Amino acid sequence: MEPDVGVALSHEAYAPDAETPVRAEAERPRPRAATSARPRASARGGEAGGVDSGFAAAIAAFAAHGDADAPLAVGAGDILAAQARLRRFLPVTPLHYAERFGCWLKLENLQRTGSYKVRGALNALLAAQERGDRRPVIAASAGNHAQGLAWAAYRLNVPAIAVMPHGAPQTKIAGVAHWGATVRLHGSTFDEARAFAMELAERNGYRFLSAFDDPDVIAGQGTVGMEIASLAPDVVLVPIGGGGLAAGVALALKSACLSGTQACRRVRIVGAQVEHVDAMHRVLRGEADGIDPAATLADGVRVKQAGLLTRDVLSRLLDDLVIVREAELRETLVRLALEEHVIAEGAGALALAAGRRVAGKRKCAVVSGGNIDATVLAGLLSDIRPRAPRKPRRRGQDTASASMTPAAPVAALPETSARTSARTASTPTCTSVPTSLTASATASRVAVAVGGAKETRSR
């Protein structure tokens, strides 16, 4: 099959060494799933907007097919090592409290290249250099992973190739080309681009770097969870496509909570997916692997197959999964821009949209990216009219203080006397004037008024 015409250079620009072994996928053995799952709260998944009370039992049954003693491919030590590697290159993104949503936001849209994906890509390249692997790197991505890889490869002077599907946002394609990586456009979906990238990797001896199903990538994404741990949340909402971010965050937070403060031990990891783009949800429920994902605003999570490593992690650590309607996602994205002044892409607003149906005293949603086309954002802002927010409730302490302050007793007065007393109380008076002078002045004004009236009557 003849590949599509690419942007910038072609893949032949990088000739592999003769001694370089050919590897299409990461050669690490994939562990089997666990046989037992942790007790979970009632899930809120299934049909969009509904409650799926059997989700916890379903993923427990999914995990029961494997070996309980099989270790995970990624551990807390890998995430700590990734945090040490990335500290010199990437800033800590801020936590922002969205008062109208009642939820904390982890603003990964302010990360380098506008997405959390740069964490996993940079950690994978740094870890490969530590192992002595300096081969050119190729990846398939809908945009954010490709941009993260391009930025990391530029910083480390590593040749990089990104295979992106036709129809990928122009801002993401331009971002990849800006950092000097080779861009290849192929297929109409992420999975078609992924298959082509793996074919090029096997043919030319490149290192294929998965967007989510790689231990180094998962460990890099887990640094998001390490930064959230200082907030001590009770619920963390994460968007799920292939599952790399959710797996990393779950590993980081569960590990930190087991060895951290008592307040952090009750943390629940809740995934978010869009209806008809829910490959991970279907796999964890034991349904057929692989779907035809529908078109969605959240193009960053539009995958056909969930990751193999990530499904193993999430089958053990994921507490809940919420399916969001497309209309809810669009409204949340617009509200996020208008009310919180935060620009997010579709997948970036997915976790916050799911948070509307998840209860928690200290919720935190990951805004995973902000790379949205200006035309798409302009269309959403002009077409969608979000509902007006409800009036804020009076805080309990204000109500309590108001009830503790007794009202001043009012004497039973005639209606006229009460009104006069109210006007007198509201009018400032000068207490230094003697009472006799005040009475004489009042009498003189009355006399003048009476004399004027008599004069007018005589005329």
N, C-alpha and C positions, 0 to 999 in steps of 0.2 A: 504494500500500500504506500503510495507516494505521500510523504508528509506535506502538510500545508505550508505555504510560504510564510516565513517568520518575519519578525521585526528585528532590526539590528543584525547581528551576526548569526550564522547558522551553527549547528552543533559540530560541524567539521572543523570549526576554528580552533577547537581544543583537541589535539591529538594525544591520546593516552600513551603512557610508556609501555614498552613491550612486556616488562615484568609485572605490570599492574594486573592483579587478578580481577576477573569480571564478577560483579555482584549486583544483582538487580534490586534486592531488598536487603534490609538489615539482617545479618546472618545470626543474630542472637536467637537462641531457642525461645520460642513463645511458651510461656507456662500455661498449664491447664487451669481451669477455673476452680474456685474453692467449693467445698461441699457444704459449707454453712455460711449463713449470712447473719449479720447483727440484727437484733430486734429493731424494727423500724416503726415509725409512726404511720398512721393511716395515710395512704398516698392519694394524691390528687392528680390523676393523669387520665389515661384512656381517651375518650372522646373530648374534643375541644370544649372547654368550659365545664366539663363534668368531673365527677369524682370517681376514681378507680380504686376501690378499697382493696382490690386483690393484687396491686402492683408489688407490694413487699413480698407476698407469698410467691408471686410469679418469678421474681428475680432470685428468691431463695431456692426455688425449684430449678432455675437455670444453673445456679452455682452448684447444685447437688450432683451435676453430671461429671464433675471433675475430681481432682485430688486435693484434699484439704491441706496436705503438707507441701504442696507445690508453692515455692516462693514467688512473690511478685517480681516482675522484671525491673521495677523501680522501687526504691525505698527512700526513707527519710534522709539517709546519708547522701544519696544522689542529689536530692533537692538542696541540701546544705552546701554541697560542693558546687552546684550550679549557682547558688546565691553568691558564693565567694568569687566565682569566675565573672559573673555579670556586674558585680559592684563597681568595677572600674569603668564600665562602658555605659550602663543604663541607669537613669535616675529612678528613684522611688516615686511612683505615681500617687497623687493625692487621694484622700478619702473625703467625699463631700456629702453632707446630709441634705437630702431633698425633702424639705418639710412638707410640701404638698402631697408627696407620695408616702411619707412616713417611712423612708428607707434610706440607708446609707448607700452611696455609689462609689465603687472603686473605678476611678477614671482612667482606664487603659486606653481610651481614645487620645489621651495626652502623651502616650508613650512614643518613643522614636518610631517613625513610619506610621504613626496613628493607630497602632494595634498591639496587642499583647504578643502577637506571633513572633516578633523579633527576639523575644526571650528564648524560645525554644530553638530557633534557627542559630542564634549566636552561641548558645551553649553547646549545640551539636558540633559546630565548627571548631570551637575552642577545645572540646573534648577530643575531637578527631586529631587536632594538632598535638595534643598530649600523647596520643597513641601513635603518632608518626604518620598518620594518614593525611596526605596532602593532594589527593586526587581532585579533579574538578567535580563540582556538586551539581546535581540536577534535581529539580523538584517540580511537582504539579500543584497548582493552586488556583483558587478562584480570585486571588489578588493579594490578600494580606500576608499569607505565608511567603509568597513570592517577593513581596516588598521587604519583609523582614530578612529573608535570605540574601537579597541583593545588597541591603545595607550592611549586613554582617560580612558578606564576602568582600565588599568594598573596604571595610575597615581592616580586614585581615589579609587582603590581597590574595583572595582565593577565586579562581574562575568559577562562575556560577551561570546556570541556565535555568530558566523558568518556563514551563509549559503551562499555558493558560487557555481556557476554553474561549471560543468565539462568544461575544456578548459580555465578556467581563467588563466591569466599569472602566471607563477610559482613565479616570483618575488613578486607578490601581496600575493599569498598564503603563501609564506615563511615569508613575513612581518607581516601577521596576527598571525601566529604561534609564531613568535619571541617575541611578546608582551604578550604571555600567554593566548590568547583567544582560545576558542574551535572552530575548523574549521569543517564544514560539507559540503561535496560536494554533490550536488543534482541537477539533471536536466541539460539541455544543454543551457538554456537561463536564463537571469536575472529574468524574470517573473515566470518561473517554480521554481526557488530558492525562490522567494518571497512568492509564495503560500505555499510552504513547511514550510518556517519560520513562517508564520502566523498560520499554523496548529499546529506547536510545541508550539507557544506562547499561543494559546487557550487551548491546552491540559494540559500544565504545569503551566500556570499562569505567564509566563514571560511578560516583557514589550517589545512589538514589536516597534522598532525604524525604521521608514521609512528612506530611503536614501534621500528623497526629499519632501515627502508629510507630513511634521510635522512642526508645528509652531516654535518650538524651533530650529529645524534644519535650517529652512529658515532664522530665525533671526541670527543664527550663520554665515551662508553664507553671510548675508548682511554686515558683518564687512569688507568683501573685498571691497564693494562699499564705505564704510566710509573711507577707506584708499586711494581709487582712487580719492575721492572728492577733496583732496588737490591739485591735478594736474589741476583741472578745465578743464576737457576735453569737447569737443563738441560732440564726438561720443565714446561710449563704446561698445565693441563687446564681447559677452559672449556665450560660447557653451551651448547648450540646449539638455538635455536628458529627464529627468523627469521634469526639470524646477526649481529645488531648488536654484541653483546658480543665474540664471537669475532673478528669482523673488526677491531674497534677494538684489541683486545689484540694481535692478530697484527701489525697495522701498527705499533703502538707498540714492541713488543719486537723485531721484525725491524729496525726503523729504529734503535733504540737499540743493538742488538747490532752492526750494521754500523759504527757510529761509536763504539762503547764498548769495553769491556774484552774481552780474548781469551776469558775464561771465559764471557762472555755470548753469544759468536758461535755456540755450538752449541745454542742454545735450540730446542726443538721445540714446536710448538703442536698440541695434541691436542684435538679436539672430542669432545663426549659427547652422545648422544641416546638416547631410550628406544625400544625395539622397537615398531614400528607407529606411531611418532610421529617419523619420520625423514625429513622432507621434504628437508632439505638433503643428506643422504646420498644419496638417490635422484637428486636433480638432478645432483650432482657425478659420479655414476656414469653419467649420460646417460639415465636412465629418465624416464618421463613426469612432467611438472611438475604437482603437485597430488595429494594423497592425502586419504583420509578418516581423520583421526587417531583412534586409539582413546582411550578414557577412561584417564586416567593420574593418578597422584599429582602428577606434575610438570606442573600446569596452566599454568605460566608459559612452557613451551616447546611447547605444543600448538597448532601452526599447520598450516594446510593447504598453504600455498605459502611457499617460501623467498624471501627478499628478492632483488631484482635486483642492487642495488649490492653487497650482502653476498656473494652467490655469486661475483661477479667477484673480490672481494678474496680470498675463501677458496680459489678455484681456483688462485690463485698462491701463497698463503702457508700454507695449512693443511697440516700434515705427516701427520696421522693422524686417524682418527675411530673411536670405539668405540661400539658399540650395547649398552646396558645393559638387563638384564631388569627387569621391574617388581618382582619379589621382591628382587633385589639392591638396588634403590633404597630400598625400604622398610626393609630391614635396616640399610643404611648410615645412613639418617636416624635410626633408633632408637639405633644405636651412637654416632652423633655426639652425641646428646642425653645418653646415659647415661655414656659414657666421656670425652668431651671437654667436656661441659656447654655445648654450642653448639646453640641452637635454630635449625633451618633448615627451609625449606619443601621441597617435593619437588624443584623445579628447583634449589634451593640445594645439595642433597646429590648432585646428578647427577654433577658433575665428580669428586667424591671417590669415588663408586661406580665410575666408569670407571677411576680411578687404580689399582685393585686389579689390573688387567691390563696396566698400562703400567710398564715398568722405567725407573728413573732414580735417579741418586744424590742429586739435589736437586729433588724434585718439588714443585710448588705447584698447588693446586686452588682455584678461585674459588668460594667459598660465596656465590652470587649474591643470595640473599634469605632472609629469615626470617619472612615473613608467612604463617603457617600457622594455620588455625582451631584453637582450643583443643579442640574436640570431635574433630577429625581426629587431632590429636596424642595425645589421651587414648586414642583407639581403637587407634592404632598401639602405644603403650606397653603396653597391656593385652593385645593380641593377638599381638604378635611377640616371640619369645624369641630374641635373637641368640645365636649360638654363643659359647662362652667363649673369650676370647683365649688364644693360645698363650703359654707361658712365654717371657719375654724371653731372648734369647741372651746368653751371656757375651761381653763385649767382647773383642776380640782383644788389646788391650794388657793387660787383666787376666790373660788366659790366658798371655800371654808372660811377664809378671812372675812368675806362679806357677811356670812351668816353669823360670825362671832361678834360683829359690831352691832350693838342694839340701836334701834332707832330712837330719837329723842321723843319723849311723850308730848303730845299736843293737848292742851286744855280744851275743854268743850266750850267753844265760844259761838256766839251767833255768827251767821255767815258773813254779815257786813263787817263785824268786828274782826273776824279772822282775816279777811282780805286786807283790812286796814293795818292789822298787825304785821302781816306779811310784807306789805309795802314799806312800812316803817322800819322793819328789820333789814330790808335790802337797801335802804337809803342811808348813806353815811350822815352822821350828825356830829355837831361840835359840842362837846360836853363842857367846854370852858365858859360858855355864855350863861350868865345868871338867869334863873327862871323868871325873876321879875322883869328883866328887860325883854325877855321873849314874850311874856304876857302883854306888856305895854305896847310892843310893836304890833302884836296881833290885833289889839284893840284899836290902834290908830288906823290900821289898814281897813278894818270893818267900818269905822266912822267915815273914812274917805269914800268907801264904796256906797254907803247909805246916802251921803250928801250928794254924790254924783247922780244917784238914781232920782232924788227929789228934784234936782235941777232939770234933769231931762223931762220929768213929768210936768213941771211948771211950764216949760216951753211948749 
